[in-house]
Amino acid sequence: MRQHVNPLSRFFQVEKDLPEIQELFHKTDLPIHLDIGCGRGHFLLQMASTNSQWNFLGLEIRESLVVGAEKERVELGLNNLGFLFCNANVSLENWFLKLDKRNVKRVSIQFPDPWFKKRHKKRRVLTTSLLDLIANNLDFGSELFIQTDVQSMMNEMNRLIDISECFNIKFPDSDLSLISNPYSILTEREKYAISKNLKIYRQLYFRNLKNIQ
């Protein structure tokens, strides 16, 4: 289910010039849902098919998955969706700079590679620098959604988000993690975890007012 690639290898440290919003979407004034680590893209393909008032962009470090997802997107004629091959920790900053306004209203990081070994934890996708980049490009109220079936991974992501002080839990009166996916559409890994009776840890945050200019 998980096909690991080392994001710190020299090959994945080359910055890619990501397309501007006009090249990605037919309607550029719609809010954007950015999914980091989109895998084969089944989640976004369904989201885009049922939410025409949103644009969706999936970033994935495994190029073969992006090729397959893009092929299916074209076959479905979805012009509110795009898939890009890149390392988000390397290429996302300059893409944000291309936006005329804070178009991104949702960011999701779903079932990221856990990299269990201690010496490999630096390869995890959600780093302090990536979280700061996301926070600096979201307006008040924009959403950050995370989920995983690895409790230690969830604990680490929650810790980084808490330390940033830029996000609040959207439903603080609920349990420590959401019972179900707030977007109702499941990822490939989510379906697999459910079929194996694995516990899924989820949390939905919103951008607070800290350091918003």
N, C-alpha and C positions, 0 to 999 in steps of 0.2 A: 504493500500500500504506500509506503514512503520510499521514495527514490532519492537518496541523499546526494547532493553535490556540495563541495566545499566552497562557500561564498568568499572565503579569504584567499583562495588561490589566485594567482596572477591573472588568469583568464577572466575572472569575474570582477577584477578591480578596474577594468577598463570602462570609463564612463561612456554611456551611450546617449546620443543626442535624441531625446524623446520628442515625438511630434507635438506641434502646438495644438491647442484645443480645436482650431478650425480644421485641422487635418483629421481629427479623430471623430468628430460628431457632426451630424447634419444640423442640429439645433444647438448653438453654443451658449445659449442663455439658460439652459436647464442646470439644476444642481447636479453635482457629481458625487457618486459613490465610488470611492477608491478601495479596491480589494487587494491587499498586499499578500502575495503568495497564493494566487488564485487556482493553482493546480490546472486541471483539465478544463476548468471554467464552467462546469455544469451549473453551479450556483448562480453565476452572473448571467448565463444564457437564459435561465428561467426568470431571473429578476428583470432583465431587460425586456423580455417578452411580455411581462405582465405589468410593467411600470413605465409607460411611455413618457411620463413627465419627469423622468430622471435620466441622466447619462451615467453610464457605468464603465469603469476602467479597471482591468485586471492586470497586475504586474506579476510576472513569474520568472524565476531564475533558471528553470529547465526549458530550454528552447523547444524541444520536441513537443511539449505539452502546449506551448503557445501556438505552434503551427497547427496542431489539431483543433484547438479552440477557435482560432481565426477562421479555419476552413468551415467549421460548423456555423459560425456567426454569419459568414458571407452567404452560406446556403439558406439561412433563415431570414436574410435581408434585414438584419438588425443594425440600424444606423445610429442607435443610441448606446452602442457598446463597442469597446475596443480592447484588445489584448496586446501587451507589449512584453518582449523579452528583455529583462534587465535585472541588475542587482539594485534593489530599492535603496540600500544603504550607500550606493555609489552615484546613482543617476537621478534620484528623485529631486534633489535640491534645485538643480537648474531648471527642471520642469516646472516646479512651483514658481520660479521667478518669471516664467513666461506668462503666467496668468494675469490678466488685467485686474481681476478682483478675486476675492476669496471664494472661488466657485465650489470648492470641495466642501460638502456638507456632511459627508459620512466617510469614515475610514474603518475598514474591518481587517483584522488579522486572525485567520481561522485555522486552527490545527497546524501551527508552524512546526517545522522540524525541531524535535526536542533536544537533540544532541546531548544524550544522557551523561557521557563521560565528562568529568570535571574539566579536563584539558580542552574539551571541544565546546564548552559553553560560550566562548567568545564568538562562535559561529552563529549563534541564535540571531534571528532577524530583528527582534525588538531590542534595540540598544538605546542608551540614554540619548545619543545624538539623533537617532531616527525619531524618537519620541519628541524631542525638542523641535525637530523640523516639522513634524505633524502639528504640534501645538501652535507653533508660530504661524501656521497657514490655515488655521481654522478660526472662524468667528464664534462668538458666544452662542452656545446652544447646539453647535455641531456635534455629531456623535462619533464616538470611538467604541467599536465592538470587538471584543476578544473572546475566543473560545478554544478549548483544547481538551483532550482526554487524558492529559498528564498533569497530575496535581502539582508537582514541583514546578512545572512550566508555568502553570497558572499563578502560583505563588510569586514567582519571579516577575512575571508581567505586572501583576497587581502592585508589587513592591516598587517597580520602576515608575508606574503611573502615580502612585501615592507620593513618592519622593518629588516628582515634578511639580506637584501642587497645581497643575493646570486643568485637572479634570475632576469632576464629581460623579459619583454613582447616580445614574438617572432614576433608579427606583430604590432608594436607600432603605425602605421599609420591607423590602423583599428579603429572601434568604441571601447568603453570601454569594450565591451564583444563581443565575436565572434558570428556571425549570425548563424553559423551551426557548428555541431560537426566536428572537423578536421579529424577524423578517419572514418567518413561516416557511421559507424555502431552505432545504438542507444541502450541505456540501456533500461531496462523495465520501469524505472521511467521516462526516457526521452520520451518514447512513450506515457505514460500516461499524462505527462504534455502537450505535443503537442495536444493530443486529447481533453484536457480541456481548450485549448487556454491559458495556463499559460506561462508567460514570463520565458525564461531560460537564466541564466547568465553564461557565459563561459569565460575562459581565458587560453591561452597557453603561458607558460613561458619556457625559456631555462636557463640552469645553466651558470652563468657567471664565471669569473676567480677569484672571491674573495675567498681567503683561500684554493685554490686547490693546493695540494701538489704533 
